[in-house]
Amino acid sequence: MTKTFTMELAGRPLVAEIGRVAAQANGAVLLHYGETVVLSTATASDKPRDGIDFFPLAVEYEEKMYAVGKIPGGYLKREGKASENAVLTDRVIDRPMRPLFPKDYRNDVTLNNLVLAVDPDCSPELTAMIGSAMATAISDIPFDGPTASTQVGLVDGEFVFNPTAAQKKDSDLALTVASTKEKVIMIEAGANEVKEDVMLEAIFAAHKVNQSIIEFTEMIVAECGKEKHEYVHFDTPADMYEDMVNFITPEAMEVAVFTDDKQTREANIRLIKDTLAERYAENEEWASHIDEAVYKFQKMTVRKMILKDRKRPDGRDITEIRPLSAEVDVIPRVHGSGLFKRGQTQVLTLTTLGSLSDAQRIDGMDYEEKTKRYMHHYNFPSYSVGETRPSRGPGRREIGHGALAEKALVPVLPSVEEFPYAIRTVSEVLESNGSTSQGSICASSLSLMAAGVPIKAPVAGISVGLVTGETDDDYLVLTDIQGLEDFFGDMDFKVAGTHKGITAIQMDIKIHGLTDQIIKEAIARTKEARTYILDEIMNPAIDAPRAEVGKYAPKIRQMQINTDKIAEVIGKQGKTINAIIDETGVKIDISEEGRVDILSNDLDMIDRAEELIRLIVEPVKVGAFYEGEVVRITNFGAFVQLSPNKDGMIHISKLSKQRVEKVEDVVNIGDKVLVKVIKVDEMHRINLRLEEKLEF
């Protein structure tokens, strides 16, 4: 039997249908927001997966082109692998929900979101976030929810909740906040240098809106929710753990983990595991729990020392940043390069400039075709952490980190009118010990400035962590967390921005939410660290964008022509424009609006291409001088090609001041000449006079 529940959310109806479809899933909701429709389902396996020590949660956001009335492009006419937007949506659904499942739950769980219809004013991504939480909450899967999510825009200084498509275009903020009934559990933001106090106000306002969605979900759960099923609990045997702690001793574990060198720490832990393997060689059950037990012992040790003794594994103060360095121009011939190092995290970013035709075309869940002029790609090779594995292309983590850095830098990029280039930055992680995404933001700022991209301001990124105790007031915020503190801590709060304000936030946590005070302290701490990095590290390396692009980067000349002249410039089957390209070696892009971009490393050839295009689109002026090539000879004169579609004639009497018996005595086919226009008759025939022959 179908049950329907309705509430108003940001001025539009949110309608949940339970029992209408997908009855065999553990939980399912057909969620309508405006005219956006998403089917969200939650399913779990009957038994735990063998041989794993983690919770196997999979989140899928399926974009179907029928939802926006499109047939997929390509030969197969069928949706292929998940788009970048789908991957990012998977991650933003996963992050607030994963901490709310039992930590020892080993059953496979899949949260699937099938987008059936898209209303441009009602985000399908947000609908899927709400739908996933609802489907899980009403299912029999153990889950300490529900959660709720709200998007916030900032238009003309005012907050807009779940903004429409038009409002998003004018917004200085794209913030998504997920909450439980008590606390904020996830923050994702892109912002146009929004000040910290405004960002905090937006976060808390979104949390308040989320409470109405949670009340709505709780009402649905009360009427349709299933009883949560029992499951097999996984934990280290208590007697084995006690024996291990007594044998290794807490003091020895402190010595093993408290070092500023990642490789030394890993070697120490390997030695402990090897020692335990020998000790438990005769006890197969205990031996199978060594990895899990050592992890638990490490975590307990690190958290105790940080929280109780205010001692960090590498000896730093709570607010201290690891040693930093920044360089530019470390790689020759590329258009720009920047190298940023923070402790044992090192990122090299390379910048490439191209024509606007190199912009990425995005065939996604939008009614309008989109292009992306700035592309940031992030690579995390295995050697960066001293491991070996084959490269299989970017995974979800790489895509997510690349998108975060891209989001952080877009607000400071120059407009197309200021800088008519497509821009690609690639961040290569060379060494990793935490917060590589923020290192890639710093390296990318350096690289862009070195490449001569006139960004409005440099952007720096930093991550702060958290260790909590038994109460909300018992916690410690850590500036610049390294890998171990991220691994054993409760939070990875990444914030990027300029001196003026925030450009991006991404918050991951492992606990059931953050108090307002923790959020305020985290954002204040990131501003302090970001300011230090910008002033003391990045500014000495390069204090402003280079005045010009480098010698190996293409130079661009822009010109505007009437749209009715575009066909003349292109010519039949591209003959005219290809002739210009063949002569000059430049690259030419022409937009539908008549904007012409001419690219080349050779400024003389850019000048020549521009001259040829102007000859096509502008009337030939009497008295003007032009360069051309002799293409035909008759007994009365020579014809000179001024442009691929425009010729003029030099009468034999105009070849020289002296009498010329034969045209070939002065010029031949293929000669380059400088001519002057002496007449354009009523039939648009161009009469020329030879000024000089040119040597090429």
Secondary structure, DSSP 4 states (H G I P E B T S, - for coil): --EEEEEEETTEEEEEEESSS-TTSSEEEEEEETTEEEEEEEEEEEEEPTT-SS--EEEEEE--GGGGT----SSS-S--SPPHHHHHHHHHHHHHHGGGS-TT--EEEEEEEEEEE-BTTB-HHHHHHHHHHHHHHHSSS------EEEEEEEETTEEEES--HHHHHH-SEEEEEEE-SSSEEEEEEEEEEE-HHHHHHHHHHHHHHHHHHHHHHHHHHHHHPPPPPP-------HHHHHHHHHHH-HHHHHHHH--S-HHHHHHHHHHHHHHHHHHTTT-HHHHTTHHHHHHHHHHHHHHHHHHHH---TT---TTPPPPEEEEE--SSSSSEEEEEEETTEEEEEEEEEE-GGGSEEE-SSSSS-EEESEEEEEE--GGGGT------S--HHHHHHHHHHHHHHGGGSPPTTT---EEEEEEEEEE-SS-HHHHHHHHHHHHHHHTT---SS--EEEEEEEEE-SSTT-EEEEES--HHHHHHSSEEEEEEE-SS-EEEEEEEESSS-B-HHHHHHHHHHHHHHHHHIIIIIIHHH-SS--SS--TTSPEEEEEE--GGGHHHHH-GGGHHHHHHHHHH--EEEE-TTSEEEEEES-HHHHHHHHHHHHHHHSPPPTT-EEEEEEEEEETTEEEEEEETTEEEEEEGGGS-SS--S-GGGT--TT-EEEEEEEEE-TT--EEEEEEEEE--
